[in-house]
Amino acid sequence: MEKNILLTGEKVVLRDITEADVTDRYLGFLNDPQVTTFLTTKPSEHTIESLRKFVKEKIDSKDCIFLSITDKKSGLHIGNIKIEPIDYENKKAVIGIMIGDKEFLGKGYGTDAMKTALDYCFCDLNLNKVALGVVSENIAASKSYRKAGFIVEGVLREDTIWNGKKYDRTLMAVLKSEYKTRRKKNA
């Protein structure tokens, strides 16, 4: 079920992900340990078939908005944003982001994509709260989320195990009122 979403940020365009996006490039993102190390979803050996099935499930879900992050200049698919689950009754959602093309890391693309997605969440979906979880040692992501307006709500101690090492997971969220105040200050 395509949702016909097209959002433009300063550096990125966010659009509905489609089955046509299931490519070797996208598969390479998911099978790259440097890309997936701090994702809360554990990496495994993905195949084109498993990726195609995953993408189709997300596209068909009523409680999920799955967007491709595309570089505005080159048109390259550089990552994804997933808003899921969306709780329309309580006006809240969980968001996750992956910049899969390492050439675009640390250059503001993730922050721009997150801000663009948050505009959509608060203005178009009329959500009140957007939350996420981040492995506490993922300093770059935490910094990017703070730039986008997220505030730490708590820490789940030793919540994630990766390669035998235990990591805390930081829970962060931004409320619509906080986001709107921040947007006014930056305008």
C-alpha positions in Angstrom: 0.0 0.0 0.0 1.9 3.0 -1.2 1.3 6.1 0.9 2.5 8.6 -1.8 4.9 10.5 0.5 7.5 12.8 -0.9 9.3 15.1 1.5 12.2 17.4 0.8 14.8 18.5 3.2 18.0 20.6 2.7 20.1 17.7 1.6 17.7 14.8 1.2 14.5 13.7 -0.3 12.3 11.2 1.6 9.9 9.1 -0.4 8.0 5.9 -0.1 10.3 2.9 -0.3 9.2 0.6 -3.1 10.1 -3.0 -4.1 12.2 -1.4 -6.9 14.5 -0.2 -4.1 15.4 -3.8 -3.2 18.8 -3.8 -4.9 22.3 -5.2 -4.3 23.2 -1.7 -3.1 20.5 -1.8 -0.4 21.4 -5.4 0.5 25.0 -4.3 0.8 24.0 -1.7 3.5 22.3 -4.4 5.6 25.2 -6.9 5.3 27.9 -4.4 6.2 28.8 -4.8 9.9 30.1 -1.2 10.0 26.6 0.0 9.0 24.6 -2.3 11.2 26.8 -2.5 14.4 24.6 -0.1 16.4 21.3 -0.8 14.9 18.8 -2.2 17.5 17.7 -4.7 14.9 20.4 -7.3 14.9 22.1 -7.8 11.5 22.1 -11.2 9.9 22.9 -12.5 6.5 20.2 -10.9 4.3 19.4 -12.1 0.8 17.5 -10.2 -1.9 14.5 -12.5 -1.2 14.5 -11.9 2.5 14.9 -8.1 1.9 12.1 -8.1 -0.7 9.8 -9.9 1.8 10.7 -7.4 4.6 10.1 -4.4 2.4 6.8 -5.7 1.1 5.6 -6.4 4.7 6.5 -2.8 5.7 4.8 -1.3 2.6 1.6 -3.2 3.3 1.5 -2.3 7.0 -1.0 0.3 8.2 1.1 1.1 11.2 4.4 1.7 9.3 5.7 4.4 7.1 8.9 3.2 5.4 10.9 5.9 3.5 13.9 5.9 1.3 16.5 8.6 2.1 17.8 9.9 -1.2 20.6 12.4 -1.7 19.1 15.5 -3.2 22.0 16.2 -5.6 22.8 12.7 -6.9 19.5 10.9 -6.5 21.3 8.1 -4.8 19.5 5.9 -2.2 21.6 6.4 0.8 19.5 4.9 3.6 16.0 4.6 5.1 13.7 5.9 7.8 11.1 3.8 9.3 8.2 5.1 11.5 6.8 2.1 13.2 4.8 1.3 15.1 2.5 4.3 14.7 -0.1 4.5 17.5 -2.7 6.8 15.9 -5.0 6.6 19.0 -2.3 7.9 21.4 -0.6 10.1 18.8 2.8 8.6 19.1 5.3 6.6 17.1 8.8 5.1 17.2 11.3 6.1 14.5 14.5 4.5 13.3 17.1 5.6 10.7 19.9 4.0 8.8 22.4 5.8 6.7 23.7 2.8 4.7 26.1 4.6 2.3 29.1 5.4 4.5 30.2 8.3 2.2 27.2 10.2 3.6 27.9 9.6 7.3 29.0 12.5 9.5 27.9 15.1 7.0 24.5 16.1 8.3 22.4 13.8 6.0 21.0 11.8 8.9 20.1 14.9 10.9 18.4 16.5 7.9 16.5 13.3 7.1 15.4 13.0 10.8 14.2 16.7 10.9 12.3 16.2 7.6 10.6 13.1 9.0 9.8 14.8 12.2 8.1 17.7 10.3 6.0 15.0 8.6 5.2 13.2 11.9 4.1 16.4 13.7 2.5 18.4 10.9 1.0 15.7 8.6 0.4 12.8 10.9 -0.5 15.1 13.9 1.5 13.0 16.3 2.3 14.3 19.8 5.4 12.2 20.5 8.1 10.5 18.5 10.5 8.2 20.3 13.6 6.1 19.5 16.2 3.9 21.1 19.9 4.2 20.5 22.8 2.1 21.8 24.5 4.4 24.3 27.9 4.0 22.8 26.7 5.3 19.4 27.8 8.8 20.2 27.4 10.1 16.6 23.8 9.0 16.4 23.0 10.4 19.9 24.5 13.8 18.9 22.5 13.8 15.6 19.3 13.0 17.5 19.9 15.8 19.9 20.4 18.2 17.0 17.0 17.1 15.6 15.4 17.9 19.0 15.3 14.6 20.9 15.7 14.5 24.7 16.9 11.6 26.8 14.0 10.0 28.7 15.9 7.1 30.2 18.4 4.4 29.9 17.8 0.6 29.7 20.9 -0.9 31.3 22.7 -3.7 29.4 19.7 -4.0 27.1 21.6 -5.0 24.0 24.2 -7.6 23.5 26.5 -7.4 20.4 29.4 -9.8 19.8 29.2 -10.8 23.4 29.4 -7.3 24.8 26.6 -5.7 26.8 25.4 -2.2 25.9 23.0 0.2 27.5 20.2 1.6 25.3 19.2 5.2 25.6 15.6 6.1 25.1 15.0 9.5 23.5 11.9 11.3 22.4 10.6 14.6 21.2 7.2 16.1 21.8 5.3 18.1 19.3 5.3 21.2 21.5 9.1 21.0 22.0 9.6 20.5 18.3 7.5 23.5 17.3 9.2 25.7 19.8 12.6 24.7 18.5 11.5 25.3 14.9 10.4 28.8 15.7 13.7 29.6 17.3 15.6 28.3 14.3 13.4 30.1 11.7 
